[in-house]
Amino acid sequence: YQRRVHGTLSECLFFFAAKLSPFPRAMPTVAERIVAATEEKRFFCSLEFFPPRTEAGVANLYDRMNRMSRIQPGFASVTWGAGGSTAQQTLGLCKDAQDVLGLEAMMHLTATNTPLETINDALGCAQAAGIRNLLLLRGAAHRPGAGGAFQQTAELVRHVRDTFGDYFCIAVSGYIEGHAETEYDVYMQHLKAKVDAGANLIITQLCYDPGIFRRFERDCRERGIAVPILAGVMPVHTYRTFVRALRECRTTPIELVAAIEEVKDDEEAVKEVGNTIVARMMQELMAAGVSGFHFYTLNLEKQVLALLDELNVIEETVRRELPWRMSANPHRTLEEEIRPIFWANRSQSYIAKTMFWDEFPNGRWGDSRSPAFGEHNNHTLSLINGKTCLRAVWGQPRCLWDIIDVFLKFISGELQTLPWFETPLAPESQLIRDFLTRINRNGFLTINSQPRVDGAPSTDTVLGWGPRGGYVYQK
């Protein structure tokens, strides 16, 4: 690493050092982190999303996942369509959530009505993408002639273990009141078979009754099921959606249903009354020592964040280990400590373009024998937001002043992105906003900037990063 004060533009663009490895880093599994959080009495939660059907829906979901990352979920899971109908979308969302948004991903996969080739392709792609967590489910009842390789979840769990060893951390579902298709004791035998086949974690369907959850947990332990159990929770969004979900999960929290029944015609009251009771039930579960919660978000954020605010478990200020958001992909090592300032506001593109680089500069730019050598055309911002959406945001400039106006709107906060900025202007840039406005208004369009900082403490809420007791200096 060498700084040249008087250098050409091309020399200035590549002042960084990063050690990137093609091998996954050793790190605790999701199940191990849940156990550690329980022992240390730390709050643990995870989020579940489903693949949207439209390009605009995908763009909005990425925005919401990005905003929800502030609660620091233990992982984000993405559902799997029946028979593998959303295989590509599920894998793509998992990969982007992990690589770009820094959320550890968990890919759903169903056993029934899915051909073995589809299952193996999905597992191979997940491994290649650095995804190390799976939620294995039975899926819809087996249909004769559908070509499914497995009829029970335990069979799929065993197949994954036999094929991939301990690479994946495997979660399975749990019905705290038993499954609708069988008796409670028979269902518990099926659940134990899934754990005996190699499952590391149980995520329950909807759980709102602390007493029933404690009974389910006790029954698991008495049968030798020792893996951690996350309680599944869905915030109350609408009366109809909530009641339908309860019916499908075969659970009836009497107090909660009665309360929202009284106000079912008032949408806002349904949310307020319902989530007040849900928050109280979650507090009782936390007091009883629950390992954590898995939120069925329905791709919505407001009520999840409201619940967590009610529980007072969201840190107001999340301390940064480094000035940029780290990727959660295990193919990237923990040793990456320097990035070029040029990429400070383009973390998504930077991660995408450097994911499989060899040690700089022998890979991408220098050695044609490297598997990473060659041109790339990964335009992450367009991939995530869609060109149609971007055109709607930026318009189609006809002259120089139209372009200047786009930059001014970004600096003022009216626009959230530019081709050179994948996120809104950093809080530290507010310190030089007036100066940036004057520069851009005069036709000098700024695509990178930072205020000068002379010894700000590392705990500063705007400028700080790294361990306590440090100081930040910037030119």
N, C-alpha and C positions, 0 to 999 in steps of 0.2 A: 504494500500500500504506500503510495507516494503522492504527495500533493505538489502540483506545479502551479505556482502563483501566476507566472506568465506563460500560458500555454495556448495552443490553438483550441478552437471550439471542440473539435473531435477529441482532443486530449482531455478536456474538462468534463466531457460527458461520461467518462468511464472511471471516475475516482471511487471505486468501491472494491471490497473483498468479500466474498461469500463462499463458504464451504458447503457444497450441496452433494448429497450422497444418493445413489440409486437404491440403497438398502433402507428398509423401514427402521426407525429408531426404536429402541427399547423403551416402552412406557407402560404404565399401569393400564389394565383393561377398564372398560366402563364399570363392570361388576366390582372390580377391586377398588375403584374410586368411590363407588357407592358405599361399600363396606367401611372405607376410611372416613368418609363424611359422617356416617352413622356413629362410628366410634368417637369422633371428635365433636359430635353434636353440631355439625355444620349443615346448613340447608342445601338440599340437592333437588334439582328439577330437570325435566327434559321436555321437549316440545315435539308434537306430531303435526305434519303437514301432508297434503295430498297434491298430486300434479294437476294444475289448472288445465282447462281445455283450450284456452286461447293464448296467443302471444302476449296480449295486453295483461291477461291474468298472470302469466309467468313473471312479467316485469313487475307487477304490483306485489307479487309474493316475495320476490327478491328484496324489494324495498322493505317489506314488513319483517322478513327474516333478519335483515340488516339492523333494523331498529330494535328488534327483540333480542339481538345478541348482547345488548347492554345488561341483561339480567344474568348473563354468563351461564346458560344452560349446560348441563353435563353432556348432552348430545341432542341432535335434531333427527327425528326419524321421518321417512317419506314412505307413503303407502304404495302398495302394489296392486294394479288392477287385476280383475279376475282372469285367470288363464294367461297372465303375462301381457295383458292388453296395454299396459302403460310402462312396459319394461324400459324402453329408451328414456322416457320422460323421468321415471323414477331414478334411474342411474344418473342422468344428467343433473337433476336437482341435488342428489347426494354429492356428486363430485364438485359442483359449484359451491354448495354450502360449505364443504370442507376446505377446498382449495382457496376460494376467494373470500368467503365471509368468515372463515376461521371457526366454524361450528363443526364439531366432530359429528360425522354422519352415521346413521343407522338405516340400512336398507331393508324394507319389508320384502318378504318372499312367501308365496303361498304354495302349499303342497298339492292340493287337488286340482285336476283339470289343467295342469301345466305340463307340457312335454318335458322329458328329461333333458333334451337338448337345450331348450329354453332356459331351464334351471341352471344347467352347467355353464352356459354362455354368460348368464347374469352373474354367477359366482366368480367366473374367471375375470370378467370385466371389473367387478367390484374389487377383486384382489389387485388387478393391474392399476386401478385408480387409487389404491391406498385406503380403501374403505375396509374397516376391520370389525364392523358391528352389523349384526343381522337380527331382525325380528321375524322369526319363522312362525307361520300361522297355517292352520288347516285350509282355510278358505271355504268357499261354498261347498255344499254336499257334492260328493263325487257323481259325475254324470257319465253313464256308460257310453263309450265311444268318443269321449272327449280327449283321449290320448294322455291323460294324466299319469305320471310315473308313480305317485304316492297317494295314499288315501288318508293317512294320519300324519300329524305333525311330527311324532316321534320318529317316523321313518325318514322324514326329510332331515331332521336333526342328525340322525345316525349317518346319513349319506354325506352331509357336510363334514362331519367329524372324520369319517373314513377317507374322504377325498382331500381335505385341506388341513387335517390335524387340528392344532390349537390356534391356527391363524386367526379365525373369527371368534369374537365374543358373541355368543348366541343368546338372545332373549326369546321367551315364549309368552303367550298370553295366559291369564288366569281369571276365571270367573268366580268371584268371591261367594256367590250363592249357588254355584253349580251351573252346568250347561243345560239349556232347555231340552236337549235331545236325550238326556240320560239322568239317572239318579245321582245325588251328590257324591255318595261313596264311590260309585263307578267313575264319575268324573275325576275325583281325586286320584284314582288309580292311573287314569290317562295322564294326568299332570305329572305324577311321579315317573311315569314311563318317559316323558319328554326330558325330565331332568336327568334320569339315569342314562339316557341316550347321549347326553353331553350339553344340555342347556346350562347357562351360567346365571340366568337372571329371569325373573318373572315380572311381567307388567300386567296389572289387573285391568279388566274392563272397568266401567264406571263404578266408583266407590265413594259413597257419601255417608255411610253409617259406620262410625268408629267401632261400635260393638261387633258388627258383622265382620269387619276387617280383622279385628283382633282374633275372632274365632277362626277365620280362614287361615291366618298366620299360625295360630296354635295347631290347627289340624295339619298344616304343612310340616311343621317341625316334628310333630308326633309320628308322621309317616316317613321321616328321614329326609325331607326336602329342606336343605340347609341354605340354598342360594338366596341372595337378597330379593326383596319384593318391593316394587314401586307401585304406589296406589294411583290408579288412573282417575283423572278428574277432568270433566268438561264444564267450563263456565256456562252460566245460563245466558243464552243469546236471545232466543225467542221461546215462547211457550210451546209451540208446535214442535220445533226442532228438539227441544229438551225432552219432552214426553216421548217422542218417537225413539230417541236414543235410549231412554230408560227401558222401553219395551223390548228393544233389540238385545239389551244387555241383561235382561231378566233381573232387574233390581228396582225396588220401589222405596225410596226414602220418603216415608209418610209425611213427616213434618215439612220437608222441602216442597213436595208436590202440593200439599194442602195450602201452603203459603202463596205459591205462584198461581194456584187455581183461583184464588180470590181476586187477583189483579190481572188475569190472563188477557184482558182486552186492552190493557195499558202497557205498551211495549217497554217504555222506560221503567215503569214500576216493576215489571217482571224481572228486568236485569238487576235493579237495585235491591229488591227484596230477595230474589234468588241468590245473588252472589254474596249478600250479607250472611245468609245462612251457610252457604258453601264455605266461606272464609272461616266461620266458627267451627264447622265440622273439620276443616283442615287443621285448625289450631288444636282440636282435641286429638286428631291423629298424630300430630307432631309431639304433643305431650305424652302420647302412648309409645313414642319411639319409632314411628314409621321411618323407613329408610329414605323415602323421598317421594316425589310426585311426578307423574307423567301427564302433561296437559294435552288433551285432544283439542287443538286450537280451531279446527274447521277453517284454517287459513286466516283467522281473525286475531287481532292483537289486543284490542282495547280492553276486553273483559279479563283476559289473562293478566295483563299488566295491572289492572285495577285490583284483582285478587291479591297479587303479590305486594302491591302497595298497602293494601289492608292488613296483610300479615307482617308488614314492615321487614321484609327480607331482601329488598333490593338495595344494594349499596349506592348511595348518592354519587360517590366519586369512585370509579373503578380505576385502580392504579395500573399504569402501563409499564410493562417490563422494558419495552423498547418503544420508540416514537411511532412505529407502524404496527398495524394489526398482523399478528403472525398467522400463517396458514396452519390448519390442523392436519394437513396431509403428512403421514409419517415418513414419506419419501424425502421430506425436507428435514435436515438435521437441526438440532438445537444450537448449532455453532454459528448460525448466520447472525452476525452482529453489526454489519455495516451495509447500508444501501446508498445508492447515489441520490443526492438531493433532487435530481431531475425527476425521480420516480416517487417523490414523497407523497404526491397527491394522486398517484395512479397505482395503488397497491394491487388492484385486481389484475391489471395488465401485466404488472411486474411479476406477480406470482405465476400467471399463465405462461409467460414467455420464458421464465427461468426454471420451471418445474423440473425439467430433466436435463438441465445443463450439466456438463462436466465441470471440473474446477476451471474457473475463468483464468486465462483466455483460451485454453486449449480445446474447448468444446465447440460452442456455437460459432465462434468467429475464426478459429485457427486450424483445427485438425479435421480434414475431410474424412478420416477414418472413424471419427466419433459418431455414435448413434444419434447424438444431438445436433450434428452438423447440418446446415441447410437453412433455407429461408422459412419463415413462419408467416402465417396470415391469420393469427388468432386475435381478432378484434373483440376483446372481452366485453367492452361497453355495449357494442352493437348486439353481441350474443345475448347479454342479459336483458337489455332494455328493448331490443327490436328496433329496426330502422324506422318503421312507421311511427313508433312512439317517440323516438328522438326527433323526427321531423316535426311532430306536433309540438314538441317542447321548444325547439330552436327556430322553427319556421324555415323559410327558404330565402336567405338574404339575396337582395338584388344589387346592393352596392356596398361600398366600404362602411358607410355609416350604419347600415343594418347590422353588420358584423360587430362594430364597436358597441352598438346598443345591446347585443347579446352579452358581451363581456361585462358591460356596466350592470346589467340585470343580475348577472352571476355574483358580482362583487357586492351588490346591495342585498343579496339574499333572495331576490325574486326568483332566480333560477337555481336549481340544486346541482346541476352537472354541466360540464363542458367536455369536449373531446380530450382535454388534458387534465380534467379534474373529475374523478368518478364519485366524489363525495362533495358536500357543500364546503365552502371555504372554511379552513380550520379555525377554531376559536382564537388561536394566537394571531391570526391574520386580521382580526378586528382591530388590533393595535395599530395597523397601518392601512386601514380601509380608506381613509380620506386621501392618503398619498396614492394608493392604487387607483382610486377613482380619477384623480387628476392626470395620472400618467396615461390611462386608457382613453380618457376623453380627448387627449391630444394625439391619439393614433398609435401609441406604443402599447401593443396588446400583450399583457403579462400572462405567461403560462406557468410561471413558477415564482414563488416569493416566500420570504420569511422575515419576521422582524429580528433586529439584532437584540441579543439577550446577553447580559453581563452578570453571570453568577446568580441566576434565579434558583431557589431551592428546588430539589427534585420532588418535593411535595406540593409545589405550586399547582393549583387546580387547572390552570390553563397551559402553562409551559412545562410542567414537571413530568418526569418519567424516570424509571429505574428505582433502585433501592432508596430508602430514606437516608438522609445525611449527605446526599450528593448535590452537585450544582450543575446547572445547564448554561452552556455558552453557545451562542450562535452568531455567525457573521451576518 
